[in-house]
Amino acid sequence: MEASTSTRPSKSTSVAACFWTNPEVLQWMKNSLPELFNKYGGFFKAHGIRGRTLFMLNDNLLLEMGITDSQDRAQFRIEIAKLKIKSDLLTLKNTHHKGNIRFLEENPISESPQNENI
């Protein structure tokens, strides 16, 4: 099993984290951040944090949610940033597989030297 799938909350590997429901976010927290889940899972449940909202959380919003420990907020921001990168890559991969991204295929990077007279 890949490391990225071990923290995936649902059985479907084709759903990017930005589309997660609140229970999926909570499952991700439980798997990826068990100590923080034990401390703050209720906060994320009470606020109904979904995938899109998760990616909008910054230090101030985490503080407003009641996460007063600056190290905990920093750990959340790091893990959320990693998750966003994975989600973005999954979205791009799925879009590419559906044939919606053709730019690189139609415009391959040329390895020929540039005009040397410039």
C-alpha positions, 0 to 999 in steps of 0.5 A: 500500500502506498503511503498516500493511500494510507491516509486516504479516508475513503475507499475511492482513491479518485476523490481529491481532498478538496471534495471531502465531506466533514466525516472524510476530513475527520477520518484524515485527521484521525489517520494523519494527526491522531494526537491533534484529532484527539485534541481538536477533532470536535472543533472540526466536527462542530465547524463542519470543516470539509475539504475546501474549507480545510484548504482555506484554514490559516493561522487566524482561522485555526485560532478562531476555532479555538486552537490556541497552541501555536505549535499545534496550529503550525502542525495543522498548516504543514499537514494541510499544505502537504494534503493540498499538494497531493490533492492538486496532483490527483486533480491534475492526474484525473483531469489529464486522464479524462483528456482535458489537458492536452497542452503538453502533448500538443506542444512538446518541449523542444530540446533543440538549441534556441536561436543563438543570434539573439 
